[in-house]
Amino acid sequence: MRRVVRGFWGPRQESAEALAGRWTTTLDRFARLLPAAGAPGADDEGWTWRTVPASGPAVTLRPADRTALPEALRTAQAADDWSAANGTSLRLLADTAPGWKVEIAGLAGGTSEFLLQSLVATVVAPDDAHLPDDRLLTAVAEAWQPDHGDVSDRAVTSALKKEAGFKVGTPAVGWIAYLSPSRASRVPATLAAGSRHQLPDGGGLLLTLASPGDVAAVVTAYRSLKEAGALEPLPQPMTRPTL
């Protein structure tokens, strides 16, 4: 079983220290939400992660070392002359139990008017595992404050492209979706009230649109939200992180 949990937003300049805080929150919450995925001993010490750099050696990030993430981000910035504009890219792979794989990739802190910032987590789990999709997406939404996000898989993305005209780089939905407050205000009244969960402290809206695997229901929800204007792309050139 494979899940992809994603969040996207526009330009938002941030320091390595600020990004490290968001990354730390994300990693800690994923470890708590996926206890079965942890490698032996992880319950006592937390997860260990490895960087997956485009070039150069990987670095091990140990749970107790809170200086490792800022250092990894500064290293990524130093290796990329365009990081100040495009964002700092970091890709981490967790040390997990057999049958599991958890990988999180982010591009954040950039000021590009044309390149979306993003956080994408890919979880591969045994078929009989329980994955808390809604809480994983909530973790991404609360840590990164994106413009939009979703939980989906390849079947959903393929169906949206073929049946609903979805284009890569524009907002999408999965069986669960997140919309920033400005997008949430455009959600049609016809969408069942029971599918909505307002995040606290002025956060956006979490929408449960279908059961995992119900591709047809996701396509229907996508069309409805798109017609209502809730999935309009950020205007380009982008001047702010959310709609």
C-alpha positions in Angstrom: 0.0 0.0 0.0 1.3 3.4 -1.0 0.2 6.9 0.2 1.3 10.3 -0.8 0.6 13.2 1.6 1.3 16.6 0.1 1.1 20.3 0.7 1.8 23.2 -1.7 2.1 27.0 -1.3 3.6 30.1 -2.9 6.6 32.2 -2.1 7.5 32.5 1.6 11.0 33.5 2.6 12.3 31.7 5.7 15.7 31.1 7.4 17.3 27.7 7.9 16.3 27.9 11.6 12.6 28.6 10.8 12.6 25.8 8.2 14.2 23.4 10.8 11.4 24.2 13.2 8.8 23.1 10.6 10.8 20.0 9.7 11.2 19.0 13.3 7.5 19.3 14.0 6.7 17.2 10.8 9.2 14.4 11.6 8.1 14.2 15.3 4.4 14.0 14.4 4.9 11.4 11.6 6.8 9.2 14.1 4.0 9.5 16.6 1.3 8.8 14.0 3.1 5.8 12.5 4.4 3.8 15.5 4.3 0.5 13.6 6.7 1.9 11.0 9.5 2.6 13.4 12.7 0.6 13.4 13.4 -1.6 16.4 14.2 0.7 19.4 12.5 3.7 17.8 9.7 3.8 20.4 12.3 4.7 23.1 14.6 7.0 21.1 12.5 8.3 18.2 13.2 7.8 14.5 16.5 8.1 12.8 16.5 9.8 9.3 19.0 9.9 6.5 19.4 12.7 4.0 19.1 11.8 0.3 21.2 14.5 -1.3 21.4 15.0 -5.1 25.2 14.7 -4.7 27.6 14.0 -1.9 27.4 11.7 1.1 24.2 11.1 3.1 24.0 12.5 6.6 22.3 10.6 9.5 19.9 12.7 11.6 19.5 11.3 15.1 16.4 12.1 17.1 18.2 13.7 20.1 20.4 16.0 18.0 18.4 19.1 17.4 21.3 20.9 15.7 21.5 18.3 12.9 18.5 19.6 10.9 19.5 23.3 10.7 23.0 22.1 9.7 21.6 19.8 7.0 19.5 22.7 5.7 22.4 25.1 5.6 24.5 22.4 3.8 21.7 22.1 1.2 21.6 25.9 0.7 25.4 26.1 0.3 25.2 23.4 -2.4 22.6 25.2 -4.4 23.3 28.7 -5.6 19.6 29.1 -6.4 18.2 28.1 -3.0 17.5 31.7 -1.9 15.1 32.1 -4.9 13.8 28.6 -5.5 13.8 27.3 -1.9 15.9 24.9 0.1 15.5 21.3 -1.0 15.7 18.5 1.6 14.9 14.9 1.2 14.8 12.5 4.2 14.4 8.7 4.4 13.5 7.1 7.7 15.0 4.1 9.3 11.9 1.9 9.4 10.6 -1.6 10.2 10.6 -4.3 7.5 7.8 -3.7 5.0 7.7 0.1 5.6 9.2 3.0 3.8 8.7 6.7 4.8 10.3 9.4 2.7 9.7 13.1 3.0 10.9 15.7 0.5 10.5 19.4 0.8 11.3 22.6 -1.1 10.7 25.6 1.1 11.8 29.1 2.1 12.0 30.3 -1.5 10.7 33.5 -3.1 10.1 32.3 -6.7 7.1 33.8 -8.3 6.6 30.8 -10.6 7.8 27.7 -8.6 5.5 26.3 -5.9 7.0 25.4 -2.5 6.1 21.9 -1.3 6.2 19.2 1.2 5.6 15.6 -0.1 5.6 12.6 2.1 5.5 9.1 0.6 4.5 6.2 2.9 4.7 2.6 1.8 3.2 0.1 4.2 2.0 -3.5 4.5 -1.4 -4.0 3.0 -3.0 -4.7 6.4 -1.6 -1.6 8.0 -3.8 1.2 9.2 -2.7 4.6 8.0 -4.2 7.7 9.7 -4.6 9.7 6.5 -6.5 12.6 8.0 -4.0 13.1 10.8 -1.0 12.8 8.5 -2.4 15.6 6.3 -3.3 17.6 9.4 0.3 17.3 10.5 1.5 18.7 7.2 -1.1 21.5 7.2 -0.3 22.6 10.7 3.5 22.5 10.3 3.7 24.2 6.9 0.5 26.3 6.5 0.2 25.4 2.8 -2.3 26.8 0.3 -3.6 23.4 -0.5 -2.8 19.7 0.0 -4.1 16.2 -0.3 -3.7 12.5 0.4 -3.9 10.3 -2.7 -2.1 7.7 -4.8 -1.2 7.1 -8.4 -4.7 5.9 -9.4 -6.3 9.1 -8.2 -3.8 11.3 -10.0 -4.2 9.3 -13.2 -8.0 9.5 -13.0 -8.0 13.3 -12.4 -5.8 13.8 -15.5 -7.9 11.5 -17.8 -11.4 12.2 -16.6 -11.3 15.8 -15.1 -8.7 17.7 -17.0 -6.3 18.0 -14.0 -2.9 19.5 -14.9 0.2 19.1 -12.8 1.1 22.2 -11.0 -2.5 23.1 -10.2 -4.5 22.3 -7.0 -5.8 18.8 -6.7 -7.6 16.7 -4.2 -7.4 13.1 -3.0 -9.8 11.2 -0.8 -8.8 13.8 1.8 -7.9 17.4 0.9 -6.8 20.5 2.7 -7.7 24.0 1.6 -6.4 27.2 3.1 -9.0 29.6 4.6 -9.4 31.6 1.4 -10.1 28.4 -0.6 -12.3 27.0 2.2 -14.6 30.0 1.8 -15.4 28.8 -1.7 -16.3 25.2 -0.9 -19.9 24.7 -2.2 -22.7 24.3 0.3 -23.7 21.0 -1.5 -20.6 19.3 0.0 -21.7 17.3 3.0 -21.1 19.1 6.3 -19.9 15.9 7.9 -17.0 15.8 5.6 -15.6 19.1 6.9 -13.1 19.6 9.8 -12.0 23.1 10.6 -8.4 23.3 11.8 -7.8 25.4 15.0 -6.2 28.8 15.3 -7.4 30.1 12.0 -6.2 27.1 10.0 -7.9 25.9 6.9 -10.3 23.2 6.2 -9.8 19.4 6.1 -12.2 17.7 3.7 -12.9 13.9 3.7 -14.1 13.4 0.2 -14.1 9.6 -0.3 -12.9 6.3 1.1 -9.4 5.2 0.0 -9.6 3.6 -3.4 -12.9 5.3 -4.3 -11.5 7.1 -7.3 -14.8 8.0 -8.9 -15.9 9.9 -5.8 -12.6 11.9 -5.8 -13.2 12.8 -9.4 -16.7 14.0 -8.7 -15.5 16.1 -5.7 -12.7 17.6 -7.7 -15.1 18.7 -10.4 -17.5 20.3 -7.8 -14.7 22.1 -6.0 -13.1 23.3 -9.3 -16.4 24.7 -10.5 -16.9 26.6 -7.2 -13.4 28.2 -7.6 -11.9 26.5 -4.6 -9.2 24.9 -6.8 -8.1 28.0 -8.8 -4.4 28.1 -9.3 -2.4 30.8 -7.5 -2.2 33.8 -9.7 1.1 34.0 -11.5 3.5 35.7 -10.9 2.8 34.5 -7.4 3.1 37.2 -4.7 1.9 35.4 -1.6 1.9 31.8 -0.2 -1.8 31.3 -0.2 -4.8 32.3 -2.4 
